């Protein structure tokens, strides 16, 4: 018995199965399927296409994507075990957490079904803050970030990679950003274009305050994701346009505010240009901070320009110009988290 156990232990492989670019691309495509299903379900809810039932075509798209990811992970987990890898190392580096997320998502789907039976179906803001849905959001982020974790460990820091190598990472980043903005769409500047039709009065108007707070919140989410990627890699040309443009377009499906999409695409092009010009990096703090300030400044300058061109800005210059500047400051503050202005050993005056 001891000899058999010793042989079994000796046959066990160390580490994880080797990751591959093909594996990451397949998984990134499956993640896009899941996020697409999420937004399709959100569109259906916001356009009155959903009855009081769990079994809808929109849920079918979302959960079939989750099922496809789960099967993909399970098959590769089984294959890794058969090759002699340990249970918690049978998938390529970065994907064990995805397997846990997929399992948690399936459990969360059952909890969501029971929640609807007990407390009824959520409406409007309730659907975003329902504990069952927040559990699905958390497990979904764990699930779709496999390519991001894989790329973080597989691709060398500070190196320039093309779309072929870094594409799965960018798709994963976009998927995470899109889940975060989906569950905060009640404050996203693309969903409620208040700048065109809400004029400030002497009394307090909560809609304007919500729009400004949403701009600052979105700036924090966007710049946090973007600067995280820039801190690790030299992104290919067009990567920022992908993040801003597609995420901005997705956020218009709830209220059909498609007129704002060109502002997000143009801001992405400007941001890509700024990256090439400034070359922000941890070794170039001035360029790093300048980039973090200028990107949201450009985005929301275009946002308010769109408001002016499509319906006229209803706000005073004090409000819209101050909001643009505050967005830049928010981006700058986020950049301080990744590159503190006072480094170790530096004298603080």
C-alpha positions in Angstrom: 0.0 0.0 0.0 2.8 2.4 0.9 4.6 1.6 -2.3 1.5 2.2 -4.4 0.9 5.5 -2.6 4.5 6.5 -3.2 4.2 5.8 -6.9 0.9 7.7 -7.2 2.5 10.7 -5.5 5.6 10.5 -7.7 3.4 10.4 -10.8 1.6 13.6 -9.8 2.7 16.6 -11.9 3.9 19.8 -10.2 2.4 23.1 -11.1 -0.5 23.7 -13.6 -1.1 22.7 -17.2 0.5 25.1 -19.6 -1.7 27.9 -20.7 -2.1 28.7 -24.4 -3.3 31.6 -26.4 -6.0 29.5 -28.0 -7.3 28.5 -24.6 -7.5 32.2 -23.6 -9.2 33.3 -26.8 -11.9 30.6 -26.6 -12.6 31.5 -23.0 -12.7 35.2 -23.9 -15.3 34.5 -26.5 -17.4 32.5 -24.0 -17.1 35.4 -21.6 -18.4 37.8 -24.2 -21.3 35.5 -24.7 -22.2 35.8 -21.0 -21.9 39.5 -20.9 -23.9 39.9 -24.1 -26.6 37.8 -22.6 -26.6 40.0 -19.5 -27.1 43.1 -21.6 -29.7 41.5 -23.7 -31.6 40.6 -20.5 -31.2 44.2 -19.3 -32.6 45.5 -22.6 -35.6 43.2 -22.3 -36.3 44.4 -18.8 -36.0 48.1 -19.7 -38.3 47.7 -22.8 -41.1 45.7 -21.2 -40.2 42.4 -22.9 -40.1 40.4 -19.7 -43.1 38.9 -17.9 -43.2 37.7 -14.3 -41.4 34.5 -15.0 -37.8 33.2 -14.7 -37.9 31.2 -17.9 -37.4 33.8 -20.7 -35.4 33.8 -24.0 -33.2 36.5 -22.5 -32.3 34.3 -19.5 -31.7 31.4 -21.8 -29.0 33.4 -23.7 -27.3 34.4 -20.4 -27.5 31.0 -18.7 -26.5 29.0 -21.8 -23.3 31.1 -21.9 -22.7 30.3 -18.3 -23.3 26.6 -19.1 -20.9 26.7 -22.0 -18.2 28.2 -19.8 -18.9 25.6 -17.0 -18.6 22.7 -19.5 -15.5 24.1 -21.0 -13.8 24.5 -17.5 -15.1 21.1 -16.3 -13.8 19.2 -19.3 -10.4 20.8 -19.0 -10.3 20.3 -15.3 -11.1 16.6 -15.8 -8.4 16.4 -18.5 -5.8 18.0 -16.1 -6.7 15.5 -13.4 -6.2 12.7 -15.9 -2.7 14.1 -16.7 -1.7 13.9 -13.0 -2.2 17.5 -11.8 -3.5 18.2 -8.4 -7.2 19.0 -7.9 -6.6 22.7 -7.4 -4.0 22.9 -10.2 -5.7 21.0 -12.9 -6.5 24.1 -14.9 -4.1 26.6 -16.4 -3.0 29.4 -14.1 -5.8 31.8 -13.5 -8.7 29.6 -14.3 -9.3 27.7 -11.0 -11.0 30.9 -9.6 -13.1 31.0 -12.8 -14.2 27.4 -12.1 -15.2 28.4 -8.6 -17.0 31.5 -10.0 -18.9 29.3 -12.5 -20.1 27.0 -9.7 -21.1 29.9 -7.5 -23.0 31.4 -10.5 -25.0 28.2 -11.0 -25.8 28.2 -7.2 -26.7 31.9 -7.4 -29.1 31.1 -10.3 -30.9 28.7 -8.1 -31.0 31.2 -5.3 -32.3 33.8 -7.8 -35.1 31.5 -8.8 -36.1 30.9 -5.1 -35.8 34.6 -4.4 -38.3 35.4 -7.1 -40.7 32.8 -5.8 -40.5 34.1 -2.3 -40.4 37.9 -2.8 -41.6 38.4 -6.4 -39.8 39.9 -9.4 -37.7 43.0 -9.0 -38.5 46.2 -10.9 -36.2 49.0 -12.1 -33.5 49.8 -9.5 -34.5 46.7 -7.4 -33.2 44.4 -10.1 -29.7 45.9 -9.7 -29.6 45.8 -5.9 -31.3 42.5 -5.3 -28.9 40.3 -3.1 -29.5 37.4 -5.5 -28.4 39.4 -8.5 -25.4 40.9 -6.7 -24.3 37.3 -5.9 -24.6 36.6 -9.6 -22.6 39.7 -10.5 -19.8 38.8 -8.0 -19.6 35.2 -9.2 -19.8 36.4 -12.8 -16.7 38.6 -12.4 -14.8 35.7 -10.8 -15.8 33.6 -13.8 -15.0 35.9 -16.7 -11.6 37.2 -15.4 -9.8 33.9 -16.3 -8.0 35.5 -19.3 -7.1 38.5 -17.3 -5.4 36.5 -14.6 -3.8 34.2 -17.2 -2.4 37.1 -19.1 -1.2 38.7 -15.9 1.0 35.8 -15.2 1.8 34.6 -18.7 2.7 37.9 -20.4 5.7 39.8 -19.2 5.2 43.2 -17.5 6.3 46.3 -19.4 6.3 44.6 -22.8 4.5 45.6 -25.9 2.0 43.0 -27.2 -0.2 43.0 -30.2 -3.9 42.3 -30.4 -3.3 38.6 -30.9 -1.4 38.2 -27.6 -3.3 40.8 -25.5 -6.7 40.4 -27.1 -8.1 38.0 -24.5 -6.9 40.2 -21.7 -8.6 43.2 -23.2 -11.9 41.3 -23.8 -11.8 40.2 -20.1 -11.2 43.8 -19.0 -14.1 45.0 -21.1 -16.3 42.3 -19.7 -15.5 43.3 -16.1 -16.0 47.0 -16.8 -19.3 46.2 -18.5 -20.6 44.2 -15.5 -19.6 47.0 -13.1 -21.3 49.6 -15.3 -24.4 47.4 -15.8 -25.0 47.2 -12.0 -24.4 50.9 -11.6 -26.4 52.0 -14.7 -28.8 54.0 -12.5 -26.0 56.6 -12.3 -24.2 56.1 -15.6 -24.0 59.3 -17.7 -24.9 57.4 -20.9 -28.2 56.1 -19.6 -29.8 59.4 -18.5 -28.7 62.3 -20.6 -29.9 64.9 -18.1 -27.6 67.6 -19.5 -29.9 68.1 -22.5 -33.2 68.6 -20.9 -32.9 69.3 -17.2 -32.4 73.0 -16.4 -31.2 74.0 -13.0 -33.5 75.9 -10.8 -32.8 77.8 -7.6 -34.2 74.8 -5.7 -32.2 71.6 -5.4 -32.6 69.2 -8.4 -31.6 65.6 -7.5 -31.4 64.6 -11.2 -28.5 67.0 -11.9 -26.7 65.8 -8.7 -27.2 62.2 -9.8 -25.8 63.0 -13.2 -22.7 64.7 -11.8 -22.2 61.9 -9.2 -22.6 59.3 -12.0 -19.9 61.0 -14.1 -17.5 60.9 -11.2 -18.4 57.3 -10.4 -17.9 56.2 -14.1 -14.6 58.1 -14.2 -13.4 56.1 -11.2 -14.4 52.7 -12.7 -13.1 53.5 -16.1 -9.7 54.9 -15.1 -9.2 52.2 -12.5 -9.5 49.5 -15.1 -7.5 51.4 -17.7 -4.6 52.4 -15.5 -4.4 48.9 -14.1 -3.8 47.6 -17.6 -1.4 50.4 -18.5 0.6 49.7 -15.3 1.2 46.2 -16.5 1.5 46.3 -20.3 2.0 48.6 -23.3 -1.4 48.3 -24.9 -1.9 47.9 -28.7 -3.2 50.8 -30.7 -7.0 50.9 -30.4 -7.3 49.1 -27.1 -8.7 52.1 -25.2 -11.1 52.9 -28.1 -12.4 49.3 -27.7 -12.9 49.7 -23.9 -14.6 53.1 -24.1 -16.5 52.6 -27.4 -18.1 49.2 -26.7 -18.8 49.9 -23.1 -20.4 53.3 -23.9 -22.5 51.7 -26.6 -23.6 48.9 -24.3 -24.8 51.4 -21.7 -27.2 53.0 -24.2 -29.3 49.9 -24.7 -31.4 50.6 -21.6 -32.7 54.1 -22.6 -31.8 54.2 -26.3 -29.5 57.2 -25.8 -27.5 56.3 -28.9 -26.5 59.9 -29.7 -23.9 59.7 -27.0 -22.0 56.7 -28.6 -19.8 58.9 -30.9 -18.6 60.8 -27.8 -17.3 57.6 -26.2 -15.7 56.4 -29.4 -14.0 59.7 -30.1 -12.8 59.9 -26.5 -11.3 56.4 -27.0 -9.4 57.6 -30.1 -8.1 60.7 -28.2 -7.1 58.5 -25.3 -5.2 56.2 -27.7 -3.5 59.2 -29.2 -2.6 60.6 -25.7 -1.1 57.2 -24.8 1.1 57.2 -27.9 2.1 60.8 -27.3 2.6 60.9 -23.5 3.8 57.3 -23.1 2.4 57.0 -19.5 4.4 54.6 -17.4 5.4 54.1 -13.8 8.9 55.4 -14.7 7.3 58.6 -16.2 5.1 60.0 -13.4 4.4 63.3 -15.1 3.1 61.5 -18.2 1.2 59.1 -16.0 -0.6 61.8 -14.1 -1.2 63.9 -17.1 -2.8 61.0 -19.0 -5.1 60.2 -16.0 -6.3 63.8 -15.9 -6.7 64.4 -19.6 -8.6 61.2 -20.6 -11.8 61.9 -18.5 -11.4 65.6 -19.4 -11.6 64.7 -23.1 -14.5 62.2 -22.6 -16.8 64.5 -20.7 -15.9 67.5 -22.9 -17.2 65.5 -25.8 -20.2 64.3 -23.7 -21.3 67.9 -23.0 -20.6 68.9 -26.6 -22.9 66.1 -27.7 -25.5 67.5 -25.4 -25.2 70.9 -27.0 -25.4 69.5 -30.5 -28.4 67.2 -29.9 -30.6 69.3 -27.7 -28.7 72.1 -26.2 -27.0 72.1 -22.8 -29.6 72.8 -20.1 -27.0 73.5 -17.4 -25.1 76.7 -16.7 -21.4 77.0 -17.5 -20.6 76.7 -13.8 -22.1 73.2 -13.7 -20.9 71.6 -16.9 -17.4 73.1 -17.0 -16.9 72.4 -13.3 -18.1 68.8 -13.8 -15.6 68.3 -16.6 -12.8 69.5 -14.4 -13.9 67.3 -11.5 -13.9 64.3 -13.7 -10.2 65.0 -14.6 -9.4 65.4 -10.9 -11.1 62.0 -10.2 -8.9 60.4 -12.9 -5.9 61.9 -11.3 -6.8 60.7 -7.8 -7.2 57.2 -9.1 -3.8 57.3 -10.7 -2.3 58.1 -7.3 -3.5 54.7 -6.0 -1.4 53.0 -8.7 1.6 55.4 -8.6 1.7 57.3 -5.3 3.2 60.8 -5.7 5.5 60.2 -2.7 7.8 57.3 -3.2 9.8 55.5 -0.6 12.9 57.4 0.5 11.6 60.7 -1.0 11.6 63.6 1.3 8.2 65.1 1.9 8.2 68.9 2.3 
